[in-house]
Protein backbone atom coordinates (compact mmCIF):
# COMPACT_ATOMS: atom_id res chain seq x y z
CA UNK A 1 0.00 0.00 0.00
CA UNK A 2 2.91 2.34 0.78
CA UNK A 3 5.00 1.65 -2.33
CA UNK A 4 1.94 1.50 -4.55
CA UNK A 5 1.30 5.15 -3.79
CA UNK A 6 4.90 6.38 -3.63
CA UNK A 7 5.95 4.71 -6.88
CA UNK A 8 2.61 5.31 -8.62
CA UNK A 9 2.06 1.60 -9.24
CA UNK A 10 -1.71 1.30 -8.79
CA UNK A 11 -4.79 3.16 -7.58
CA UNK A 12 -8.32 2.43 -6.48
CA UNK A 13 -11.46 4.51 -6.77
CA UNK A 14 -14.88 4.29 -5.10
CA UNK A 15 -16.36 4.96 -8.55
CA UNK A 16 -14.89 1.64 -9.71
CA UNK A 17 -15.44 -0.30 -6.47
CA UNK A 18 -13.68 -1.76 -3.45
CA UNK A 19 -10.93 -4.27 -4.08
CA UNK A 20 -10.71 -3.44 -7.80
CA UNK A 21 -7.22 -2.00 -8.39
CA UNK A 22 -6.19 -0.14 -11.53
CA UNK A 23 -2.56 -0.39 -12.63
CA UNK A 24 -0.89 2.93 -13.46
CA UNK A 25 1.84 3.09 -16.16
CA UNK A 26 4.67 2.25 -13.70
CA UNK A 27 2.73 -0.66 -12.24
CA UNK A 28 1.72 -1.88 -15.70
CA UNK A 29 5.41 -1.96 -16.68
CA UNK A 30 6.39 -4.01 -13.62
CA UNK A 31 3.45 -6.34 -14.17
CA UNK A 32 4.28 -6.83 -17.87
CA UNK A 33 7.89 -7.73 -17.04
CA UNK A 34 6.77 -10.20 -14.35
CA UNK A 35 4.25 -11.82 -16.70
CA UNK A 36 6.83 -12.22 -19.47
CA UNK A 37 9.34 -13.63 -16.99
CA UNK A 38 7.04 -16.32 -15.61
CA UNK A 39 5.58 -17.29 -18.99
CA UNK A 40 9.08 -17.71 -20.46
CA UNK A 41 10.08 -19.93 -17.51
CA UNK A 42 6.96 -22.04 -17.99
CA UNK A 43 7.54 -22.40 -21.73
CA UNK A 44 11.08 -23.62 -20.98
CA UNK A 45 9.49 -26.30 -18.79
CA UNK A 46 7.02 -27.51 -21.41
CA UNK A 47 3.90 -25.49 -20.55
CA UNK A 48 1.43 -24.48 -23.25
CA UNK A 49 -0.55 -21.28 -22.65
CA UNK A 50 -4.22 -20.71 -23.33
CA UNK A 51 -6.75 -17.88 -22.99
CA UNK A 52 -10.26 -18.46 -21.64
CA UNK A 53 -13.19 -16.11 -20.85
CA UNK A 54 -13.74 -14.43 -17.49
CA UNK A 55 -17.45 -15.24 -17.79
CA UNK A 56 -19.17 -18.63 -17.83
CA UNK A 57 -22.58 -20.28 -17.61
CA UNK A 58 -23.48 -21.30 -14.06
CA UNK A 59 -23.89 -24.86 -15.37
CA UNK A 60 -20.11 -25.07 -15.75
CA UNK A 61 -19.65 -24.62 -12.00
CA UNK A 62 -22.45 -27.05 -11.23
CA UNK A 63 -20.63 -29.70 -13.24
CA UNK A 64 -17.31 -28.89 -11.54
CA UNK A 65 -18.83 -28.91 -8.05
CA UNK A 66 -17.74 -25.35 -7.28
CA UNK A 67 -21.36 -24.15 -7.26
CA UNK A 68 -22.17 -26.21 -4.18
CA UNK A 69 -18.93 -25.45 -2.37
CA UNK A 70 -18.00 -21.94 -3.49
CA UNK A 71 -20.99 -19.93 -4.73
CA UNK A 72 -21.09 -17.71 -1.61
CA UNK A 73 -17.67 -16.37 -2.69
CA UNK A 74 -18.77 -15.74 -6.30
CA UNK A 75 -20.27 -12.58 -7.72
CA UNK A 76 -24.05 -12.54 -8.30
CA UNK A 77 -25.54 -14.27 -11.33
CA UNK A 78 -26.23 -12.16 -14.43
CA UNK A 79 -29.07 -12.98 -16.83
CA UNK A 80 -27.96 -12.87 -20.46
CA UNK A 81 -30.49 -13.89 -23.11
CA UNK A 82 -31.61 -17.30 -21.83
CA UNK A 83 -28.44 -18.05 -19.90
CA UNK A 84 -27.39 -17.51 -16.30
CA UNK A 85 -23.81 -16.23 -16.35
CA UNK A 86 -21.30 -15.59 -13.58
CA UNK A 87 -17.83 -14.05 -13.34
CA UNK A 88 -15.38 -16.88 -12.85
CA UNK A 89 -13.63 -17.25 -9.50
CA UNK A 90 -11.13 -19.81 -10.85
CA UNK A 91 -9.78 -21.08 -14.18
CA UNK A 92 -9.96 -24.83 -13.54
CA UNK A 93 -13.28 -25.74 -15.23
CA UNK A 94 -12.35 -23.92 -18.45
CA UNK A 95 -9.09 -25.85 -18.66
CA UNK A 96 -10.91 -29.15 -18.16
CA UNK A 97 -13.00 -28.39 -21.25
CA UNK A 98 -9.88 -27.57 -23.30
CA UNK A 99 -8.35 -30.93 -22.32
CA UNK A 100 -11.59 -32.69 -23.23
CA UNK A 101 -11.73 -30.97 -26.62
CA UNK A 102 -9.87 -33.92 -28.17
CA UNK A 103 -8.77 -37.45 -27.36
CA UNK A 104 -5.35 -37.88 -25.71
CA UNK A 105 -2.93 -40.80 -25.69
CA UNK A 106 -0.78 -41.87 -22.75
CA UNK A 107 2.13 -40.64 -24.89
CA UNK A 108 0.75 -37.06 -24.78
CA UNK A 109 0.95 -36.84 -21.01
CA UNK A 110 1.78 -34.87 -19.02
CA UNK A 111 -0.01 -31.93 -20.62
CA UNK A 112 0.93 -28.70 -18.83
CA UNK A 113 -1.68 -26.01 -19.51
CA UNK A 114 -1.02 -22.50 -18.23
CA UNK A 115 -2.92 -19.21 -18.24
CA UNK A 116 -2.61 -15.75 -16.75
CA UNK A 117 -6.31 -15.90 -15.98
CA UNK A 118 -8.42 -13.03 -14.66
CA UNK A 119 -10.70 -14.14 -11.80
CA UNK A 120 -13.26 -12.43 -9.54
CA UNK A 121 -14.01 -13.31 -5.92
CA UNK A 122 -16.53 -11.72 -3.61
CA UNK A 123 -14.12 -11.14 -0.72
CA UNK A 124 -15.48 -9.61 2.49
CA UNK A 125 -14.89 -5.84 2.53
CA UNK A 126 -12.99 -6.07 5.84
CA UNK A 127 -10.48 -8.49 4.30
CA UNK A 128 -9.49 -6.24 1.39
CA UNK A 129 -5.87 -5.11 1.65
CA UNK A 130 -3.75 -3.30 -0.99
CA UNK A 131 -2.87 -5.82 -3.70
CA UNK A 132 -2.71 -8.73 -1.22
CA UNK A 133 -6.47 -9.28 -1.00
CA UNK A 134 -8.66 -7.97 -3.81
CA UNK A 135 -11.85 -8.89 -5.67
CA UNK A 136 -10.36 -8.95 -9.16
CA UNK A 137 -6.92 -10.44 -9.83
CA UNK A 138 -4.90 -12.43 -12.34
CA UNK A 139 -3.68 -15.88 -11.37
CA UNK A 140 -0.60 -17.38 -12.90
CA UNK A 141 -2.49 -20.64 -13.00
CA UNK A 142 -1.66 -24.03 -14.49
CA UNK A 143 -3.35 -27.40 -14.74
CA UNK A 144 -1.23 -30.46 -15.36
CA UNK A 145 -2.95 -33.53 -16.74
CA UNK A 146 -0.93 -36.67 -16.04
CA UNK A 147 -0.93 -40.39 -15.47
CA UNK A 148 -0.79 -41.59 -11.86
CA UNK A 149 2.72 -42.97 -12.42
CA UNK A 150 3.96 -39.49 -13.42
CA UNK A 151 2.88 -37.73 -10.24
CA UNK A 152 6.13 -37.91 -8.27
CA UNK A 153 8.30 -36.68 -11.15
CA UNK A 154 5.95 -33.78 -11.82
CA UNK A 155 5.83 -32.80 -8.14
CA UNK A 156 9.64 -32.69 -8.09
CA UNK A 157 9.63 -30.42 -11.16
CA UNK A 158 7.05 -28.12 -9.55
CA UNK A 159 9.00 -27.77 -6.30
CA UNK A 160 12.09 -26.79 -8.31
CA UNK A 161 10.07 -24.22 -10.30
CA UNK A 162 8.64 -22.63 -7.14
CA UNK A 163 12.10 -22.48 -5.52
CA UNK A 164 13.63 -20.97 -8.66
CA UNK A 165 11.02 -18.20 -8.85
CA UNK A 166 10.88 -17.31 -5.15
CA UNK A 167 14.69 -17.40 -4.79
CA UNK A 168 15.03 -15.06 -7.77
CA UNK A 169 13.03 -12.42 -5.90
CA UNK A 170 14.57 -13.12 -2.48
CA UNK A 171 11.28 -14.37 -1.04
CA UNK A 172 11.54 -16.71 1.93
CA UNK A 173 8.76 -19.26 2.35
CA UNK A 174 7.57 -22.28 4.28
CA UNK A 175 5.57 -25.18 2.83
CA UNK A 176 2.48 -26.55 4.55
CA UNK A 177 0.86 -29.87 3.60
CA UNK A 178 -2.90 -29.38 3.94
CA UNK A 179 -4.75 -32.67 4.38
CA UNK A 180 -8.31 -34.02 4.03
CA UNK A 181 -11.09 -31.89 5.58
CA UNK A 182 -13.12 -33.51 8.34
CA UNK A 183 -16.43 -33.61 6.46
CA UNK A 184 -16.80 -31.62 3.22
CA UNK A 185 -14.64 -33.66 0.84
CA UNK A 186 -15.16 -35.85 -2.20
CA UNK A 187 -13.57 -39.17 -3.12
CA UNK A 188 -12.59 -42.17 -1.00
CA UNK A 189 -10.44 -41.96 2.11
CA UNK A 190 -8.10 -44.51 0.49
CA UNK A 191 -7.47 -42.16 -2.44
CA UNK A 192 -6.89 -39.26 -0.06
CA UNK A 193 -4.43 -41.26 2.04
CA UNK A 194 -2.49 -42.33 -1.05
CA UNK A 195 -2.38 -38.76 -2.42
CA UNK A 196 -1.27 -37.24 0.89
CA UNK A 197 1.44 -39.91 1.21
CA UNK A 198 2.81 -39.07 -2.25
CA UNK A 199 2.96 -35.35 -1.46
CA UNK A 200 4.71 -36.02 1.86
CA UNK A 201 7.17 -38.43 0.22
CA UNK A 202 8.18 -35.80 -2.36
CA UNK A 203 8.70 -33.18 0.36
CA UNK A 204 10.91 -35.58 2.37
CA UNK A 205 12.94 -36.61 -0.68
CA UNK A 206 13.57 -32.93 -1.49
CA UNK A 207 14.71 -32.23 2.06
CA UNK A 208 11.92 -29.69 2.55
CA UNK A 209 11.19 -28.42 6.07
CA UNK A 210 7.40 -28.61 6.09
CA UNK A 211 4.48 -28.65 8.48
CA UNK A 212 1.16 -30.50 8.25
CA UNK A 213 -2.04 -28.45 8.42
CA UNK A 214 -4.69 -31.10 9.25
CA UNK A 215 -8.09 -30.72 7.63
CA UNK A 216 -7.22 -27.64 5.54
CA UNK A 217 -7.10 -29.37 2.15
CA UNK A 218 -9.49 -28.36 -0.61
CA UNK A 219 -12.70 -30.40 -0.89
CA UNK A 220 -11.26 -32.03 -4.03
CA UNK A 221 -7.80 -32.98 -2.78
CA UNK A 222 -4.75 -32.31 -0.61
CA UNK A 223 -2.38 -29.44 -1.37
CA UNK A 224 0.97 -27.85 -0.66
CA UNK A 225 0.59 -24.22 0.41
CA UNK A 226 3.53 -21.83 0.10
CA UNK A 227 3.52 -19.30 2.95
CA UNK A 228 5.50 -16.11 2.32
CA UNK A 229 6.49 -13.25 4.61
CA UNK A 230 5.93 -9.60 3.73
CA UNK A 231 8.05 -6.61 4.81
CA UNK A 232 6.21 -6.51 8.14
CA UNK A 233 6.76 -10.26 8.77
CA UNK A 234 3.11 -11.07 8.19
CA UNK A 235 2.41 -14.47 6.65
CA UNK A 236 0.48 -14.75 3.38
CA UNK A 237 -0.38 -17.84 1.39
CA UNK A 238 0.76 -17.32 -2.19
CA UNK A 239 1.51 -20.28 -4.44
CA UNK A 240 -0.21 -23.62 -4.01
CA UNK A 241 0.14 -27.06 -5.59
CA UNK A 242 -3.18 -28.88 -5.48
CA UNK A 243 -3.76 -32.54 -6.25
CA UNK A 244 -7.24 -32.52 -7.77
CA UNK A 245 -9.08 -35.86 -7.80
CA UNK A 246 -12.49 -34.27 -8.36
CA UNK A 247 -12.52 -32.57 -11.76
CA UNK A 248 -11.30 -35.56 -13.83
CA UNK A 249 -14.29 -37.49 -12.45
CA UNK A 250 -16.84 -34.71 -12.88
CA UNK A 251 -15.76 -33.87 -16.44
CA UNK A 252 -15.08 -37.54 -17.33
CA UNK A 253 -11.49 -36.87 -18.42
CA UNK A 254 -9.63 -39.85 -19.84
CA UNK A 255 -6.61 -40.85 -21.91
CA UNK A 256 -6.04 -43.93 -24.05
CA UNK A 257 -3.44 -46.15 -22.35
CA UNK A 258 -0.88 -48.46 -23.98
CA UNK A 259 -3.42 -51.32 -23.81
CA UNK A 260 -5.92 -49.30 -25.89
CA UNK A 261 -8.25 -48.81 -22.91
CA UNK A 262 -9.54 -45.46 -21.67
CA UNK A 263 -8.14 -44.57 -18.26
CA UNK A 264 -8.98 -41.76 -15.82
Residue, then its C-alpha position, 0 to 999 in steps of 0.5 A: x500500500x505504501x510503495x503503490x502510492x509512492x511509486x505510482x504503481x496502482x490506484x483504487x477509486x470508489x467509482x470503480x469499487x472496493x478491491x478493484x485495483x487499476x494499474x498505473x503506467x509504472x505498475x503496468x510496466x512491472x506487471x508486464x515484465x513479471x508476466x513475461x518472466x514467468x511465462x518464459x520460464x513455464x515455456x522452458x518447462x514444457x507449458x502451453x498457454x491458453x486464454x479463456x473467458x472471465x465469464x461462464x454459464x453457471x452450469x459449468x460450475x455445477x458440473x465442476x462442483x464449485x457451485x455447491x462449495x463456493x458460490x457464496x464467494x462468487x459474484x451474483x448471477x447475471x441474466x444474459x439472453x436465456x443463460x445464467x452467467x457468472x464471473x469466474x472465481x477460478x480457471x480450472x473448469x475452463x481448462x478441463x474443457x480444453x483438455x476434453x476438446x480432443x482425445x489424448x494418448x498416454x504418450x501425450x501426457x503430461x499436458x501442462x496447460x497455463x494461463x494468466x487468468x483473470x478471476x473475480x471473488x466476492x471477498x469480504x470488505x474487511x479483508x481487502x488489503x492493498x494488492x494482497x487481498x482484492x476482488x479482481x486479480x490475475x492468477x498465474x495458473x496451471x493445470x497439469x494432466x498426467x498419469x498416476x505414475x507421473x505424479x512424483x516426477x511432476x511434483x519434483x519439477x514443480x517444487x524446483x520451479x517454485x524455488x527458482x522463482x521465489x529465490x530469484x526475488x529473495x522471497x523466503x517461504x515455508x511449505x504446509x501440507x494441507x490434508x483431508x477436511x473432516x467432512x466436506x470432501x469428495x472421493x474415497x479416504x483410500x485415495x486421499x491417504x495415497x495422495x497425501x502420502x505421495x505429497x509427503x514423500x516428495x517433500x521428504x525426498x527434497x529435504x523440505x522443512x514442512x508442516x502438516x495443516x490437518x483438515x485444511x485441504x481443498x474439498x477435491x484434494x490435498x495441497x501444498x501451500x507456500x507461505x510467504x512473509x511480507x516486509x512486516x513479517x506477516x504471513x500470506x499464502x501465495x503459491x499452491x500445488x493442489x492434487x485434484x481428484x475431483x474434476x477428472x471425475x466430474x468432467x469424465x477426463x480420460x486418456x487412451x493407455x498403452x493397452x488401448x483402454x480409456x483410463x482416468 
